[in-house]
Amino acid sequence: LIRLYRLLQFDYRRDYLLLYVPLLDDLRRSLNTSRKRLKNFRRLGLCFLGAVLNNLRRPSHPLRSVRQNSL
């Protein structure tokens, strides 16, 4: 997750992802009891973040249109 977080820091959509990364960190801490569970969760987190990024790429996404209007 740390490597993923570093990659996302260079993404221009970082302002949206900063909302999600703390949630992932909290969940990771709560799942820290078992490594196997952490591994499964990392895969889940990648799917989740991938879905978020795909949504943000679509111009119809509300967050993106709000951002474009504010610029």
C-alpha positions in Angstrom: 0.0 0.0 0.0 2.9 2.4 0.7 4.3 1.9 -2.8 0.8 2.5 -4.2 0.4 5.6 -2.1 3.7 7.0 -3.4 2.6 6.4 -7.0 -0.7 8.1 -6.3 1.1 11.2 -4.9 2.3 12.0 -8.4 -1.2 11.7 -9.8 -2.9 15.0 -10.7 -6.1 13.5 -9.2 -4.3 13.5 -5.8 -6.7 15.9 -4.2 -9.5 13.3 -4.6 -7.4 10.4 -3.6 -6.3 12.1 -0.4 -9.9 11.5 0.8 -9.6 7.8 0.2 -6.0 7.0 1.4 -6.7 7.8 5.1 -9.7 5.4 4.9 -7.5 2.7 3.5 -4.9 3.3 6.2 -7.5 2.9 8.9 -8.8 -0.3 7.4 -5.3 -1.6 7.0 -4.5 -1.0 10.7 -7.7 -2.8 11.7 -6.8 -5.7 9.4 -3.2 -5.8 10.7 -3.8 -9.0 12.7 -3.4 -11.3 9.8 -1.0 -11.1 6.9 -3.2 -13.2 4.6 -6.2 -10.8 5.2 -3.9 -7.8 4.6 -2.9 -9.3 1.3 -6.5 -9.9 0.2 -7.4 -6.4 1.3 -4.5 -4.9 -0.7 -6.0 -6.5 -3.8 -9.4 -5.2 -2.8 -8.0 -1.7 -2.3 -6.3 -1.7 -5.7 -9.7 -2.6 -7.3 -11.4 0.1 -5.3 -8.8 2.8 -6.3 -8.9 1.6 -9.9 -12.6 2.1 -9.9 -12.3 5.6 -8.4 -9.7 6.6 -11.0 -11.8 5.3 -13.8 -14.8 7.3 -12.5 -12.6 10.5 -12.3 -11.5 10.0 -15.9 -15.0 10.2 -17.1 -16.0 13.9 -17.8 -19.5 13.1 -16.6 -18.2 12.5 -13.1 -19.7 15.1 -10.7 -16.4 15.7 -8.8 -14.5 16.3 -12.1 -17.1 18.7 -13.5 -17.1 20.7 -10.2 -13.3 20.9 -10.4 -13.3 22.1 -14.0 -15.9 24.7 -13.2 -13.9 26.0 -10.3 -10.7 26.4 -12.4 
